[in-house]
């Protein structure tokens, strides 16, 4: 699968990892902006959503809050708390816009497949921990075919409970154990 990334990704800037020089235990990846270079499409989707529901909100200012879950972003849009029902309805509306406009453009981040292949060849455990909803995670893995590279997937619905759901994969383990790391968007 060919990547459309315009600038070299973090994966392209690193030398290939050989069996003798890599001794990591595990790597946790963010999804948006790491596995796929999709932030431009999230921004476009929020632009359409804001035009419809909050035309007074400036997209550039609003985009500084990206990385938060939809419930927190919707509070900014509507300038109030949103109910669970509203969160589900509006969140799915925005995410459906994103999936529609991104579907034909999605490719893995440049160099990612080679990096993942090297990690798996070296028996390194991998996980995805994302603030994205499950449907977007499934969308990304369906379109990219990368699911088989990851041992554990954590989406927005599991963020608070994932150490309990995945006891062998906790932040403490990853952040305190030598040879572990995270790859996040900046």
HUTAMO-V843519 format. One record per residue. N is the residue number from 1. PSI is psi in degrees with one decimal (* if undefined). BURIAL is b if it has 16 or more other C-alpha atoms within 10 Angstrom, else e. D_FIRST is the distance of its C-alpha to the first C-alpha in Angstrom with 1 decimal. Layout:
{{N/PSI/BURIAL/D_FIRST} {N/PSI/BURIAL/D_FIRST}}
This chain:
{{1/126.2/e/0.0} {2/139.8/e/3.8} {3/148.0/b/6.5} {4/7.7/e/9.7} {5/136.6/e/12.1} {6/-38.2/e/15.2} {7/156.1/e/17.0} {8/133.7/e/16.1} {9/169.9/b/15.3} {10/-31.9/e/17.7} {11/-32.3/b/15.2} {12/-26.4/e/15.0} {13/-15.5/e/18.8} {14/146.5/e/19.6} {15/156.5/e/20.2} {16/144.1/e/18.5} {17/122.9/b/20.4} {18/163.4/e/22.5} {19/-31.7/e/24.4} {20/-19.4/e/27.6} {21/-0.7/e/26.9} {22/119.6/e/25.2} {23/35.9/b/27.6} {24/154.3/b/26.2} {25/-43.9/b/27.2} {26/156.5/b/24.7} {27/132.2/b/22.4} {28/130.2/b/22.2} {29/141.2/b/19.4} {30/163.8/b/20.0} {31/-60.3/b/17.3} {32/121.7/b/17.9} {33/-6.7/b/17.2} {34/-60.4/b/15.9} {35/-40.8/b/13.0} {36/145.0/b/12.1} {37/76.6/b/13.8} {38/3.9/b/15.8} {39/-33.4/b/19.4} {40/-37.0/e/19.9} {41/-34.2/b/19.3} {42/-41.5/b/21.6} {43/-43.4/b/24.1} {44/-42.6/b/24.0} {45/-43.9/b/24.5} {46/-34.1/b/27.4} {47/-46.2/b/28.8} {48/-43.0/b/29.1} {49/-44.5/b/30.6} {50/-39.7/b/33.1} {51/-38.2/e/34.2} {52/-42.6/e/35.2} {53/-23.3/e/36.8} {54/67.8/e/37.7} {55/-17.4/e/37.8} {56/-14.1/e/39.9} {57/125.6/e/37.2} {58/126.5/e/35.4} {59/-42.3/b/31.6} {60/-44.8/e/31.5} {61/-45.6/e/34.1} {62/-38.0/b/32.5} {63/-15.7/e/29.1} {64/-15.2/e/30.8} {65/0.5/e/31.0} {66/146.2/e/27.3} {67/-16.4/b/26.4} {68/160.9/e/29.3} {69/159.4/b/29.2} {70/-38.5/b/29.9} {71/-43.9/b/33.5} {72/-37.6/b/34.3} {73/-37.7/b/32.6} {74/-30.1/b/34.5} {75/-38.2/e/37.7} {76/-43.5/b/37.1} {77/-50.4/b/36.4} {78/-2.8/e/39.5} {79/38.9/e/41.6} {80/167.7/e/42.7} {81/145.9/e/41.7} {82/143.2/b/39.7} {83/165.6/e/40.5} {84/-38.9/e/38.2} {85/-43.9/e/38.2} {86/-41.9/e/37.4} {87/-46.7/b/34.6} {88/-46.8/e/33.0} {89/-53.4/e/33.6} {90/-37.5/b/32.6} {91/-45.3/b/29.7} {92/-35.9/b/28.2} {93/-48.1/e/28.9} {94/-43.9/b/27.1} {95/-32.7/b/24.1} {96/-38.6/e/24.0} {97/-48.5/b/24.0} {98/-50.4/b/21.0} {99/-37.8/b/18.9} {100/-44.5/e/20.0} {101/-18.5/e/19.2} {102/-19.1/b/15.8} {103/-43.9/e/14.4} {104/0.7/e/13.0} {105/-6.9/e/11.7} {106/129.5/b/9.9} {107/156.5/b/6.7} {108/153.1/b/7.4} {109/141.3/b/10.0} {110/128.5/b/9.6} {111/-9.7/b/10.5} {112/-45.7/b/10.6} {113/-43.2/b/8.8} {114/-41.0/e/11.1} {115/-46.4/b/13.9} {116/-40.5/b/13.7} {117/-42.3/e/13.7} {118/-44.1/b/16.7} {119/-49.4/b/18.4} {120/-36.2/b/18.2} {121/-25.1/e/19.4} {122/13.4/b/22.3} {123/31.5/e/23.2} {124/129.8/b/22.6} {125/143.9/b/22.8} {126/149.4/b/20.4} {127/157.0/b/21.1} {128/128.6/b/20.0} {129/111.8/b/23.1} {130/153.6/b/22.7} {131/0.8/b/25.2} {132/152.2/b/23.0} {133/157.0/b/24.3} {134/-41.1/b/23.1} {135/-35.0/e/21.9} {136/-37.1/b/19.4} {137/-45.2/b/18.2} {138/-40.2/e/17.8} {139/-47.7/e/16.0} {140/-46.5/b/13.4} {141/-30.6/e/12.9} {142/-44.4/e/13.0} {143/-33.3/e/10.3} {144/-22.3/b/7.8} {145/23.3/e/9.2} {146/-2.3/e/10.5} {147/-40.7/b/14.1} {148/-13.7/e/15.0} {149/-13.8/e/14.8} {150/133.4/b/17.6} {151/-34.5/e/21.3} {152/138.8/e/22.7} {153/128.3/b/21.7} {154/122.8/b/24.3} {155/-176.0/b/24.4} {156/-35.3/b/27.0} {157/-19.9/e/29.4} {158/-1.4/b/29.6} {159/-44.6/e/29.9} {160/-27.5/e/33.7} {161/2.8/e/33.9} {162/-32.1/b/30.9} {163/-33.6/e/33.0} {164/-39.1/e/35.3} {165/-29.8/e/32.6} {166/71.5/e/30.7} {167/-25.4/e/33.6} {168/-0.6/e/31.7} {169/83.9/b/29.4} {170/159.0/e/31.6} {171/-38.9/e/31.5} {172/-46.6/e/34.5} {173/-48.2/e/32.8} {174/-36.5/b/29.8} {175/-22.4/e/31.9} {176/-15.4/e/34.8} {177/128.6/e/33.5} {178/143.1/e/32.7} {179/14.4/e/29.2} {180/151.8/b/27.6} {181/169.8/b/25.8} {182/149.3/b/24.0} {183/110.5/b/21.1} {184/163.3/e/22.0} {185/157.1/e/21.7} {186/*/e/24.5}}
